[in-house]
Amino acid sequence: MANRNPHDSNELVEPPVFEIGQKVRSLQNVRNDGTYPGPAVGDVLIPAGAVGYVISIGSYLQMYHIYSVDFFEQRRVIGMRGKELEMVDAHSNAPKEPTPTQHRGAQS
């Protein structure tokens, strides 16, 4: 993650774009900037198009929302900015409407 861009607005004055539990997709390759232990600096940690779930929301430099995303297929949790992600399914974890066969109440 790069240092603060002086032309960026403060994202923290607005609510986060994503919510915990939402399914998201990486818009670009995410490379190790030296803060992820193990892989070499410059190695791709998450390829563009990888799908994961937002598991927590924090902040960075008192200016940006940071989304901890569990990329389960890569077995990695990576902190990402909203501009690096897109929503896949806003309701992937929402309660499902009961089907007629699930509603078996008493009949009169």
Phi and psi in degrees as GROMACS dihedral restraints (atoms count N, CA, C in turn):
[ dihedral_restraints ]
;  ai    aj    ak    al  type     phi  dphi    fc
    3     4     5     6     1   -77.2    20    10
    4     5     6     7     1   164.9    20    10
    6     7     8     9     1   -66.9    20    10
    7     8     9    10     1   170.1    20    10
    9    10    11    12     1   -61.3    20    10
   10    11    12    13     1   134.4    20    10
   12    13    14    15     1   -91.1    20    10
   13    14    15    16     1   124.1    20    10
   15    16    17    18     1   -63.9    20    10
   16    17    18    19     1   -14.4    20    10
   18    19    20    21     1   -91.0    20    10
   19    20    21    22     1    -8.2    20    10
   21    22    23    24     1   -76.1    20    10
   22    23    24    25     1   145.3    20    10
   24    25    26    27     1   -88.4    20    10
   25    26    27    28     1   161.9    20    10
   27    28    29    30     1   -75.8    20    10
   28    29    30    31     1   110.9    20    10
   30    31    32    33     1   -70.5    20    10
   31    32    33    34     1   -22.2    20    10
   33    34    35    36     1   -72.6    20    10
   34    35    36    37     1   -10.8    20    10
   36    37    38    39     1   -77.1    20    10
   37    38    39    40     1   -13.8    20    10
   39    40    41    42     1  -112.3    20    10
   40    41    42    43     1   157.1    20    10
   42    43    44    45     1   -66.8    20    10
   43    44    45    46     1   158.9    20    10
   45    46    47    48     1   -59.0    20    10
   46    47    48    49     1   149.7    20    10
   48    49    50    51     1   -72.0    20    10
   49    50    51    52     1   -37.3    20    10
   51    52    53    54     1  -112.5    20    10
   52    53    54    55     1   159.6    20    10
   54    55    56    57     1  -116.2    20    10
   55    56    57    58     1   158.8    20    10
   57    58    59    60     1   -59.7    20    10
   58    59    60    61     1   134.4    20    10
   60    61    62    63     1    96.3    20    10
   61    62    63    64     1   -12.9    20    10
   63    64    65    66     1   -74.4    20    10
   64    65    66    67     1   144.7    20    10
   66    67    68    69     1   -86.5    20    10
   67    68    69    70     1   126.8    20    10
   69    70    71    72     1  -131.6    20    10
   70    71    72    73     1   165.0    20    10
   72    73    74    75     1  -128.9    20    10
   73    74    75    76     1   138.7    20    10
   75    76    77    78     1   -72.7    20    10
   76    77    78    79     1   132.1    20    10
   78    79    80    81     1   -86.9    20    10
   79    80    81    82     1   -12.4    20    10
   81    82    83    84     1  -150.6    20    10
   82    83    84    85     1   164.1    20    10
   84    85    86    87     1   -62.7    20    10
   85    86    87    88     1   138.6    20    10
   87    88    89    90     1  -108.9    20    10
   88    89    90    91     1   119.0    20    10
   90    91    92    93     1  -103.7    20    10
   91    92    93    94     1   152.5    20    10
   93    94    95    96     1   -70.8    20    10
   94    95    96    97     1   121.3    20    10
   96    97    98    99     1   -94.2    20    10
   97    98    99   100     1    10.9    20    10
   99   100   101   102     1   102.3    20    10
  100   101   102   103     1    -6.6    20    10
  102   103   104   105     1   -95.2    20    10
  103   104   105   106     1    -8.6    20    10
  105   106   107   108     1  -101.3    20    10
  106   107   108   109     1   120.6    20    10
  108   109   110   111     1   -70.4    20    10
  109   110   111   112     1   140.3    20    10
  111   112   113   114     1   110.5    20    10
  112   113   114   115     1   -81.2    20    10
  114   115   116   117     1   -63.1    20    10
  115   116   117   118     1   152.5    20    10
  117   118   119   120     1   -68.6    20    10
  118   119   120   121     1   154.3    20    10
  120   121   122   123     1   -57.9    20    10
  121   122   123   124     1   130.8    20    10
  123   124   125   126     1    96.6    20    10
  124   125   126   127     1   -16.7    20    10
  126   127   128   129     1   -66.0    20    10
  127   128   129   130     1   144.4    20    10
  129   130   131   132     1   -75.1    20    10
  130   131   132   133     1   121.4    20    10
  132   133   134   135     1   -88.8    20    10
  133   134   135   136     1   -42.6    20    10
  135   136   137   138     1  -134.2    20    10
  136   137   138   139     1   123.2    20    10
  138   139   140   141     1   -77.9    20    10
  139   140   141   142     1   154.9    20    10
  141   142   143   144     1   -56.5    20    10
  142   143   144   145     1   137.0    20    10
  144   145   146   147     1    93.6    20    10
  145   146   147   148     1    -7.7    20    10
  147   148   149   150     1   -66.3    20    10
  148   149   150   151     1   143.1    20    10
  150   151   152   153     1  -108.0    20    10
  151   152   153   154     1   139.4    20    10
  153   154   155   156     1  -152.4    20    10
  154   155   156   157     1  -176.0    20    10
  156   157   158   159     1  -123.8    20    10
  157   158   159   160     1   137.2    20    10
  159   160   161   162     1   -69.7    20    10
  160   161   162   163     1   122.8    20    10
  162   163   164   165     1  -110.5    20    10
  163   164   165   166     1   -17.4    20    10
  165   166   167   168     1  -163.6    20    10
  166   167   168   169     1   163.1    20    10
  168   169   170   171     1  -131.6    20    10
  169   170   171   172     1   128.1    20    10
  171   172   173   174     1  -132.1    20    10
  172   173   174   175     1  -159.9    20    10
  174   175   176   177     1  -137.9    20    10
  175   176   177   178     1   162.8    20    10
  177   178   179   180     1  -138.9    20    10
  178   179   180   181     1   132.4    20    10
  180   181   182   183     1    55.8    20    10
  181   182   183   184     1    26.3    20    10
  183   184   185   186     1    51.8    20    10
  184   185   186   187     1    33.1    20    10
  186   187   188   189     1  -144.0    20    10
  187   188   189   190     1   -28.6    20    10
  189   190   191   192     1  -121.6    20    10
  190   191   192   193     1   142.2    20    10
  192   193   194   195     1   -76.2    20    10
  193   194   195   196     1   135.0    20    10
  195   196   197   198     1  -119.7    20    10
  196   197   198   199     1   127.3    20    10
  198   199   200   201     1  -103.6    20    10
  199   200   201   202     1   119.7    20    10
  201   202   203   204     1   -80.4    20    10
  202   203   204   205     1   118.0    20    10
  204   205   206   207     1  -115.6    20    10
  205   206   207   208     1   127.0    20    10
  207   208   209   210     1   -88.4    20    10
  208   209   210   211     1   103.4    20    10
  210   211   212   213     1   -89.2    20    10
  211   212   213   214     1    88.5    20    10
  213   214   215   216     1   -63.3    20    10
  214   215   216   217     1   -35.0    20    10
  216   217   218   219     1   -68.3    20    10
  217   218   219   220     1   -31.6    20    10
  219   220   221   222     1   -91.3    20    10
  220   221   222   223     1    -7.5    20    10
  222   223   224   225     1    56.5    20    10
  223   224   225   226     1    46.2    20    10
  225   226   227   228     1  -138.9    20    10
  226   227   228   229     1   144.8    20    10
  228   229   230   231     1  -110.4    20    10
  229   230   231   232     1   123.1    20    10
  231   232   233   234     1  -127.1    20    10
  232   233   234   235     1   137.9    20    10
  234   235   236   237     1   -83.7    20    10
  235   236   237   238     1   127.7    20    10
  237   238   239   240     1  -136.7    20    10
  238   239   240   241     1   154.1    20    10
  240   241   242   243     1   -87.0    20    10
  241   242   243   244     1   157.7    20    10
  243   244   245   246     1   -58.8    20    10
  244   245   246   247     1   -35.0    20    10
  246   247   248   249     1   -70.7    20    10
  247   248   249   250     1   -11.1    20    10
  249   250   251   252     1   -95.0    20    10
  250   251   252   253     1     0.3    20    10
  252   253   254   255     1  -129.0    20    10
  253   254   255   256     1   157.7    20    10
  255   256   257   258     1  -134.8    20    10
  256   257   258   259     1   150.3    20    10
  258   259   260   261     1   -75.6    20    10
  259   260   261   262     1   136.5    20    10
  261   262   263   264     1   -95.1    20    10
  262   263   264   265     1   -49.2    20    10
  264   265   266   267     1  -150.7    20    10
  265   266   267   268     1   109.9    20    10
  267   268   269   270     1   -66.8    20    10
  268   269   270   271     1   -23.4    20    10
  270   271   272   273     1  -116.3    20    10
  271   272   273   274     1    25.6    20    10
  273   274   275   276     1   -63.5    20    10
  274   275   276   277     1   -27.7    20    10
  276   277   278   279     1  -112.7    20    10
  277   278   279   280     1    10.2    20    10
  279   280   281   282     1   -74.5    20    10
  280   281   282   283     1   151.8    20    10
  282   283   284   285     1   -60.2    20    10
  283   284   285   286     1   139.9    20    10
  285   286   287   288     1   -87.0    20    10
  286   287   288   289     1   146.9    20    10
  288   289   290   291     1   -68.9    20    10
  289   290   291   292     1   137.6    20    10
  291   292   293   294     1   -67.2    20    10
  292   293   294   295     1   143.2    20    10
  294   295   296   297     1   -85.2    20    10
  295   296   297   298     1   162.3    20    10
  297   298   299   300     1   -54.4    20    10
  298   299   300   301     1   -33.2    20    10
  300   301   302   303     1   -73.8    20    10
  301   302   303   304     1   -17.2    20    10
  303   304   305   306     1   -84.6    20    10
  304   305   306   307     1   -19.9    20    10
  306   307   308   309     1   -96.6    20    10
  307   308   309   310     1    94.5    20    10
  309   310   311   312     1  -120.7    20    10
  310   311   312   313     1    65.5    20    10
  312   313   314   315     1   -77.8    20    10
  313   314   315   316     1   175.4    20    10
  315   316   317   318     1   -67.0    20    10
  316   317   318   319     1   138.8    20    10
  318   319   320   321     1  -101.4    20    10
  319   320   321   322     1   144.8    20    10
